[in-house]
Amino acid sequence: MPKAVLLFIISLALSLAGCASPPTPPDVAADRRAIAQGLAIQTAAWNRGDISAFMAGYWHSDSLVFIGKKGPTYGWQPTLDNYRRSYAGAAQMGQLSFSSLRISPLSADVAQVVGHWHLARPNAAAGDLQGQFLLIFRRVAGQWVIVADHSS
């Protein structure tokens, strides 16, 4: 192979390599904001008594897992059914708030959230409820959704 052709091929390869852009790092701050916004949307849905809208923040899949005091529940529909059984009316639902949120990205498409939940229920016979939670979020079709929820 003539030296000029070899030099041309090498220079072409180097110039094409220079055109390739490196992968963009994930925007961790934007992901944290998106997850926090999703939790705020869920809180607003709960506080207006709309369990179905609250559940929109969960992965609509049979692989969703919710772990509560009665053990694990698998699947979106069974999780929705449990919420409806446990919180049959506005008095039982109360007003939900989250605090002490710690949103930690684990990868470009997975994050965990640790925090505290509180249900203010002044009209319910059982009184207020509260506890801790660990949520695993995954980006599915461009949306952050809860794929695992361990609430106690």
C-alpha positions as CSV (number, residue, x, y, z in Angstrom):
1,M,0.0,0.0,0.0
2,P,1.5,3.4,-0.9
3,K,2.5,5.5,2.0
4,A,0.2,8.4,0.9
5,V,-2.9,6.1,1.0
6,L,-1.9,4.8,4.4
7,L,-1.4,8.3,5.8
8,F,-4.8,9.3,4.3
9,I,-6.5,6.3,6.0
10,I,-4.9,7.1,9.3
11,S,-5.8,10.8,9.2
12,L,-9.3,10.0,8.1
13,A,-9.7,7.5,11.0
14,L,-8.3,10.1,13.5
15,S,-10.6,12.8,12.3
16,L,-13.7,10.6,12.4
17,A,-12.7,9.5,16.0
18,G,-12.6,13.2,16.9
19,C,-16.1,13.7,15.6
20,A,-17.5,11.0,18.0
21,S,-18.9,12.8,21.0
22,P,-18.4,11.2,24.4
23,P,-21.4,9.9,26.2
24,T,-23.2,12.6,28.2
25,P,-23.0,12.1,31.9
26,P,-26.4,11.8,33.6
27,D,-27.8,15.0,34.9
28,V,-28.0,14.0,38.6
29,A,-29.6,17.2,39.7
30,A,-32.3,17.0,37.1
31,D,-33.0,13.4,38.0
32,R,-33.3,14.3,41.6
33,R,-35.7,17.1,40.8
34,A,-37.8,14.8,38.6
35,I,-38.1,12.2,41.3
36,A,-39.0,14.8,43.9
37,Q,-41.6,16.3,41.6
38,G,-43.1,12.8,41.1
39,L,-43.4,12.4,44.9
40,A,-45.0,15.8,45.1
41,I,-47.5,14.8,42.4
42,Q,-48.3,11.6,44.3
43,T,-48.7,13.5,47.6
44,A,-51.2,15.9,46.0
45,A,-53.1,13.0,44.5
46,W,-53.3,11.3,47.9
47,N,-54.4,14.4,49.7
48,R,-57.3,14.9,47.3
49,G,-58.4,11.3,47.9
50,D,-57.3,10.0,44.4
51,I,-55.6,6.7,45.0
52,S,-55.6,5.9,41.3
53,A,-53.7,9.0,40.5
54,F,-51.4,8.3,43.4
55,M,-50.6,4.9,41.9
56,A,-49.6,6.5,38.6
57,G,-46.2,7.1,40.2
58,Y,-45.7,3.3,40.5
59,W,-44.5,1.0,37.7
60,H,-47.6,-0.5,36.1
61,S,-46.2,-4.0,36.0
62,D,-46.6,-7.4,37.6
63,S,-43.0,-7.0,38.7
64,L,-43.7,-4.1,41.0
65,V,-43.1,-5.0,44.7
66,F,-44.5,-3.3,47.7
67,I,-43.3,-4.5,51.1
68,G,-45.4,-3.4,54.1
69,K,-46.2,-4.7,57.6
70,K,-48.2,-7.6,56.1
71,G,-45.2,-8.7,53.8
72,P,-44.6,-8.3,50.1
73,T,-47.3,-7.6,47.5
74,Y,-46.3,-8.2,43.9
75,G,-47.9,-6.3,41.0
76,W,-49.5,-2.9,40.3
77,Q,-53.1,-4.1,40.6
78,P,-52.7,-6.0,43.9
79,T,-50.9,-2.9,45.3
80,L,-53.7,-0.6,44.2
81,D,-56.3,-3.1,45.7
82,N,-54.4,-3.1,49.0
83,Y,-54.4,0.7,49.1
84,R,-58.1,0.8,48.4
85,R,-58.9,-1.8,51.1
86,S,-56.7,-0.1,53.7
87,Y,-57.8,3.5,52.9
88,A,-61.5,3.3,52.1
89,G,-62.3,7.0,52.6
90,A,-60.9,10.5,53.0
91,A,-60.8,10.2,56.8
92,Q,-58.7,7.1,56.7
93,M,-56.5,8.5,53.9
94,G,-55.8,11.8,55.8
95,Q,-53.1,14.2,54.6
96,L,-49.9,12.7,53.4
97,S,-46.5,14.3,53.8
98,F,-43.0,13.2,53.1
99,S,-39.9,14.5,54.9
100,S,-36.2,13.8,55.3
101,L,-36.0,12.7,51.7
102,R,-32.6,11.4,50.6
103,I,-32.6,10.9,46.8
104,S,-29.6,8.9,45.7
105,P,-29.0,8.0,42.0
106,L,-27.5,4.4,41.7
107,S,-27.0,4.6,38.0
108,A,-28.3,6.6,35.0
109,D,-31.7,4.9,35.2
110,V,-32.0,3.8,38.8
111,A,-32.3,5.7,42.1
112,Q,-33.2,5.1,45.7
113,V,-35.2,7.4,48.0
114,V,-35.1,7.0,51.7
115,G,-37.5,9.1,53.8
116,H,-40.2,9.5,56.4
117,W,-44.0,9.5,55.7
118,H,-46.7,10.9,57.8
119,L,-50.5,10.7,57.5
120,A,-52.3,13.3,59.5
121,R,-55.7,11.9,60.3
122,P,-57.5,14.0,62.9
123,N,-60.9,12.5,62.1
124,A,-59.9,8.8,62.0
125,A,-60.4,6.7,65.0
126,A,-56.9,5.2,64.6
127,G,-55.2,8.6,64.7
128,D,-52.1,9.6,62.7
129,L,-49.8,7.1,61.1
130,Q,-46.2,7.5,60.2
131,G,-43.1,5.5,59.3
132,Q,-40.0,5.2,57.1
133,F,-39.7,4.1,53.5
134,L,-37.2,3.0,50.9
135,L,-38.2,3.4,47.3
136,I,-36.4,2.2,44.3
137,F,-37.1,4.3,41.2
138,R,-36.3,3.3,37.6
139,R,-36.6,5.3,34.5
140,V,-39.1,3.5,32.3
141,A,-39.9,5.0,28.9
142,G,-38.4,8.3,30.0
143,Q,-40.4,8.5,33.3
144,W,-39.2,7.9,36.8
145,V,-41.5,5.3,38.4
146,I,-41.4,3.4,41.7
147,V,-40.5,-0.3,41.0
148,A,-40.0,-1.3,44.7
149,D,-41.5,0.2,47.9
150,H,-40.6,-0.9,51.4
151,S,-42.7,1.2,53.8
152,S,-42.9,0.5,57.5
